[in-house]
Amino acid sequence: MRHFGRLILIKQHMAENRKIRSQPKTAMGTRRAVEISACLWMDLLGYGEMLRKSNFDLTLPESLIAIERLFLFQDVISSHSSRLFTTVVLNDGCVMQRRLTPRSKSVTYDFLRRAYCLHQVVNSVEAKNNFPGVRSVVAVGFRYRRTSDNKTQLVQNVGKKYCDKVKSGELSLEEAVFKALTFTPSFDLVPELQANFAFSKAYIADSKGSKGGFGGANFFLDVNMLPKNLPKWIRYDEVVELKEEGIGGKFLKVSEMDLLPGETENHDLPDAFDIATAITGSTDTAILLKKMKLVGGNHRVA
């Protein structure tokens, strides 16, 4: 009878464990105060040197070649951008970011796949035109969600203004749409890049250049984006250490990746909470992130 009671307790314990494992790490649509972001920073190699040789004189042919190279780079970035792979171009640099999720590892894989593919495409175009290429750094880190009513103000002010003009007959619907699309706000920002330490880390790593081990037209990947047992489809030449107080870390200088375009569920990579744990080294991080929620537009621990 004693053994029978013990058996019941064991079965109850196993059932509870299965229940916990089956529960999602977080509810769909949860807006946390602190998110986990993945960022890709790309930098055209030797671009500044091309302009310095012509003393930044845009009337000279040498400068025009540099400008043509810049616009070609930006065109390639534009053609590979999408709703899930948004980009911000800053002259000869470009940053791409995506919010990772604890609900699925496929988001981590999808961002890495798109980032590496874009790196390869840009370098292929650069090579065809005998240019030095692009260096890419992918990093992961915390992002503190910025609450901003800038978009709301645009809708209420500019949007309402054009809607009223359409209603009054002053503008046609087509004219209003085109005016709205070309409207230049007096103030703008990209909320996803504010207090985004994945972006900061990628930018700092790139700025170290060859002296810091981040040289050449290579692809550098933050090890925090990877599991402890490296997937067989990733190969690398060396491990480069970013020596920067407070935001340092290790990066793989990737030589090759076997990434399948149609694969969206790759269980070799960690999800957002796994990455957060790797960054802090604490298993309590995910619990804290769950408690830090947006309440009434303000940040506080729930």
C-alpha positions as CSV (number, residue, x, y, z in Angstrom):
1,M,0.0,0.0,0.0
2,R,2.9,2.3,0.8
3,H,4.4,1.6,-2.6
4,F,1.1,2.3,-4.3
5,G,0.8,5.7,-2.6
6,R,4.4,6.6,-3.6
7,L,3.5,5.6,-7.2
8,I,0.5,8.0,-7.2
9,L,2.8,10.8,-5.9
10,I,5.4,10.1,-8.6
11,K,2.7,10.2,-11.3
12,Q,1.3,13.5,-10.0
13,H,4.7,15.0,-10.0
14,M,5.3,13.9,-13.6
15,A,2.0,15.3,-14.6
16,E,2.8,18.7,-13.0
17,N,6.2,18.8,-14.8
18,R,4.5,18.0,-18.1
19,K,2.0,20.8,-17.5
20,I,4.7,23.3,-16.7
21,R,6.7,22.3,-19.8
22,S,3.6,22.7,-22.0
23,Q,2.9,26.2,-20.8
24,P,4.2,29.0,-23.1
25,K,7.1,31.0,-21.7
26,T,5.0,34.1,-22.2
27,A,1.6,35.1,-23.5
28,M,1.2,36.0,-27.1
29,G,1.3,39.8,-27.6
30,T,3.0,40.5,-24.3
31,R,4.6,44.0,-24.2
32,R,7.5,43.7,-21.9
33,A,9.4,46.8,-20.6
34,V,12.7,45.0,-21.5
35,E,13.0,43.0,-24.7
36,I,15.7,40.9,-26.3
37,S,16.9,42.4,-29.6
38,A,19.1,41.1,-32.4
39,C,20.9,43.7,-34.5
40,L,23.0,43.5,-37.6
41,W,25.4,46.4,-38.2
42,M,27.0,46.6,-41.7
43,D,29.8,48.9,-42.7
44,L,31.2,49.5,-46.2
45,L,34.9,49.0,-46.0
46,G,37.2,51.8,-47.3
47,Y,34.4,54.1,-48.1
48,G,35.7,57.1,-46.2
49,E,39.2,56.6,-47.7
50,M,37.6,56.8,-51.2
51,L,36.3,60.3,-50.4
52,R,39.4,61.4,-48.6
53,K,41.5,60.7,-51.7
54,S,39.4,63.3,-53.6
55,N,39.4,65.7,-50.5
56,F,35.6,65.2,-50.4
57,D,35.2,67.2,-53.6
58,L,32.0,65.8,-55.3
59,T,32.9,67.5,-58.6
60,L,35.8,65.0,-59.1
61,P,35.2,61.6,-60.8
62,E,36.8,59.7,-57.8
63,S,34.1,61.1,-55.5
64,L,31.3,60.2,-57.9
65,I,32.5,56.6,-58.0
66,A,32.2,56.5,-54.2
67,I,28.7,58.0,-54.4
68,E,27.7,55.4,-57.0
69,R,29.0,52.7,-54.7
70,L,27.0,54.1,-51.8
71,F,23.8,54.2,-53.7
72,L,24.3,50.7,-55.0
73,F,24.8,49.5,-51.4
74,Q,21.6,51.2,-50.3
75,D,19.6,49.8,-53.2
76,V,20.7,46.2,-52.3
77,I,19.7,46.9,-48.6
78,S,16.3,48.3,-49.7
79,S,15.6,45.2,-51.9
80,H,16.2,42.9,-49.0
81,S,14.2,44.8,-46.4
82,S,10.8,43.7,-45.2
83,R,8.3,44.1,-42.4
84,L,10.1,41.5,-40.4
85,F,13.6,42.7,-41.4
86,T,13.4,46.5,-41.1
87,T,16.5,48.5,-41.9
88,V,17.9,52.0,-41.1
89,V,20.6,53.2,-43.5
90,L,23.1,55.7,-42.1
91,N,25.2,56.7,-45.1
92,D,27.8,53.9,-45.6
93,G,26.5,51.9,-42.6
94,C,23.2,50.1,-42.1
95,V,21.5,48.6,-39.0
96,M,18.9,45.9,-39.1
97,Q,17.0,44.8,-36.0
98,R,14.4,42.4,-34.8
99,R,12.7,41.7,-31.5
100,L,13.3,38.1,-30.5
101,T,10.6,36.1,-28.7
102,P,10.6,33.5,-26.0
103,R,7.7,31.8,-27.8
104,S,9.7,30.5,-30.7
105,K,13.3,29.7,-31.7
106,S,12.4,30.2,-35.3
107,V,12.6,34.0,-35.0
108,T,16.2,33.8,-33.9
109,Y,17.0,31.5,-36.8
110,D,15.1,33.6,-39.4
111,F,17.0,36.8,-38.4
112,L,20.3,35.0,-38.5
113,R,19.5,33.5,-41.9
114,R,18.4,36.9,-43.4
115,A,21.4,38.7,-41.9
116,Y,23.9,36.2,-43.3
117,C,22.3,36.1,-46.7
118,L,22.3,39.9,-47.0
119,H,26.0,39.9,-46.0
120,Q,26.7,37.5,-48.8
121,V,24.7,39.4,-51.4
122,V,26.3,42.8,-50.6
123,N,29.8,41.3,-50.8
124,S,28.9,39.6,-54.1
125,V,27.8,42.9,-55.6
126,E,30.9,44.6,-54.1
127,A,33.3,42.0,-55.6
128,K,31.7,42.4,-59.1
129,N,32.5,46.1,-58.9
130,N,36.0,45.6,-57.5
131,F,35.1,47.2,-54.1
132,P,36.5,46.1,-50.7
133,G,33.2,44.7,-49.4
134,V,31.2,45.0,-46.2
135,R,31.9,44.0,-42.7
136,S,28.9,42.7,-40.7
137,V,28.5,42.2,-37.0
138,V,25.5,40.5,-35.4
139,A,24.9,41.0,-31.7
140,V,22.1,40.3,-29.2
141,G,21.2,42.3,-26.2
142,F,18.6,44.0,-24.0
143,R,16.4,46.8,-25.4
144,Y,14.4,49.0,-23.0
145,R,11.1,49.7,-24.7
146,R,10.6,53.4,-25.4
147,T,7.1,54.7,-25.0
148,S,6.7,57.5,-27.6
149,D,3.6,59.3,-28.8
150,N,5.3,60.6,-31.9
151,K,3.4,58.3,-34.3
152,T,0.1,59.1,-32.5
153,Q,0.7,62.8,-32.9
154,L,1.4,62.2,-36.6
155,V,-1.9,60.4,-37.0
156,Q,-3.9,62.9,-35.0
157,N,-2.3,66.0,-36.5
158,V,-1.1,65.3,-40.0
159,G,-3.4,62.4,-40.7
160,K,-6.5,64.2,-39.5
161,K,-5.4,67.3,-41.5
162,Y,-5.3,65.3,-44.8
163,C,-8.5,63.5,-44.0
164,D,-10.3,66.8,-43.4
165,K,-9.0,68.1,-46.8
166,V,-10.3,65.0,-48.6
167,K,-13.7,65.4,-46.9
168,S,-13.9,69.0,-47.9
169,G,-12.9,68.3,-51.5
170,E,-9.7,70.3,-51.3
171,L,-7.6,67.2,-52.0
172,S,-8.4,63.9,-53.8
173,L,-7.8,60.7,-51.9
174,E,-4.8,59.9,-54.1
175,E,-3.3,63.4,-53.5
176,A,-3.7,63.0,-49.8
177,V,-2.0,59.6,-49.8
178,F,1.0,60.8,-51.7
179,K,1.3,63.9,-49.5
180,A,1.2,61.7,-46.4
181,L,3.8,59.4,-47.8
182,T,6.2,62.2,-48.6
183,F,5.6,64.2,-45.4
184,T,8.8,65.1,-43.5
185,P,8.2,65.4,-39.7
186,S,10.1,68.0,-37.7
187,F,11.2,65.3,-35.3
188,D,11.7,61.6,-35.9
189,L,13.3,58.6,-34.3
190,V,13.4,54.8,-34.5
191,P,12.1,53.5,-31.2
192,E,13.5,50.1,-31.8
193,L,17.0,51.5,-31.7
194,Q,16.6,53.6,-28.6
195,A,18.3,52.0,-25.5
196,N,19.1,49.0,-27.7
197,F,22.3,47.5,-26.4
198,A,22.4,44.9,-29.1
199,F,22.9,47.8,-31.5
200,S,25.5,49.4,-29.2
201,K,27.4,46.2,-29.0
202,A,27.4,45.6,-32.7
203,Y,28.5,49.2,-33.4
204,I,31.3,49.1,-30.9
205,A,32.6,45.8,-32.2
206,D,32.7,47.1,-35.7
207,S,34.5,50.3,-34.6
208,K,37.3,48.2,-33.2
209,G,38.3,47.3,-36.8
210,S,41.3,45.2,-37.7
211,K,43.2,46.2,-34.6
212,G,40.5,44.7,-32.4
213,G,40.2,41.5,-34.4
214,F,37.2,42.7,-36.4
215,G,38.8,43.1,-39.8
216,G,38.0,42.5,-43.4
217,A,34.7,41.8,-45.2
218,N,33.7,39.2,-42.7
219,F,30.6,38.1,-40.7
220,F,31.0,38.3,-36.9
221,L,28.4,36.6,-34.8
222,D,27.7,37.1,-31.0
223,V,28.2,33.8,-29.3
224,N,25.2,34.6,-27.0
225,M,23.0,34.0,-30.0
226,L,24.1,30.4,-30.1
227,P,23.7,27.3,-27.9
228,K,26.7,25.9,-25.9
229,N,26.9,23.0,-28.4
230,L,27.6,24.8,-31.7
231,P,25.3,23.6,-34.6
232,K,27.1,21.6,-37.3
233,W,25.8,24.0,-40.0
234,I,27.9,26.9,-38.6
235,R,31.6,26.9,-39.3
236,Y,34.1,29.6,-38.1
237,D,37.7,30.5,-38.4
238,E,38.3,32.0,-35.0
239,V,36.8,33.4,-31.8
240,V,37.2,37.2,-31.4
241,E,36.9,38.8,-28.0
242,L,35.3,42.2,-27.7
243,K,37.2,43.9,-24.9
244,E,34.9,46.7,-23.8
245,E,34.0,47.3,-20.2
246,G,30.4,46.5,-19.5
247,I,29.4,45.4,-23.0
248,G,32.2,43.0,-24.0
249,G,31.8,39.5,-25.3
250,K,32.9,36.9,-27.8
251,F,32.2,36.7,-31.5
252,L,32.7,34.0,-34.0
253,K,34.4,35.0,-37.3
254,V,32.0,32.9,-39.4
255,S,33.5,31.2,-42.5
256,E,30.3,29.5,-43.7
257,M,26.7,28.8,-42.8
258,D,24.4,26.2,-44.3
259,L,21.1,28.0,-43.9
260,L,18.0,26.7,-45.5
261,P,15.6,29.4,-46.8
262,G,12.5,27.4,-46.2
263,E,13.4,26.4,-42.6
264,T,11.6,28.4,-40.0
265,E,11.8,26.0,-37.0
266,N,15.4,25.4,-36.0
267,H,15.7,24.0,-32.6
268,D,19.5,24.4,-32.5
269,L,19.2,28.1,-31.7
270,P,18.1,29.7,-28.4
271,D,14.9,31.8,-27.9
272,A,14.8,35.2,-26.4
273,F,14.8,34.1,-22.7
274,D,17.6,31.6,-23.3
275,I,19.7,34.5,-24.8
276,A,18.8,36.7,-21.9
277,T,20.1,34.0,-19.5
278,A,23.3,33.6,-21.5
279,I,23.9,37.4,-21.4
280,T,23.4,37.7,-17.6
281,G,24.5,34.3,-16.5
282,S,21.5,34.1,-14.2
283,T,18.6,31.7,-14.5
284,D,16.4,34.3,-12.7
285,T,16.6,36.7,-15.7
286,A,13.5,35.3,-17.5
287,I,11.4,35.6,-14.3
288,L,12.4,39.2,-13.9
289,L,11.7,40.0,-17.5
290,K,8.2,38.6,-17.2
291,K,7.5,40.9,-14.2
292,M,8.7,44.0,-15.9
293,K,5.7,45.0,-17.9
294,L,4.3,48.1,-19.6
295,V,1.5,49.5,-17.5
296,G,-0.3,52.6,-18.7
297,G,2.7,53.6,-20.8
298,N,5.0,53.6,-17.8
299,H,7.7,51.1,-16.9
300,R,7.5,49.3,-13.6
301,V,7.9,45.9,-12.1
302,A,4.4,44.3,-11.9
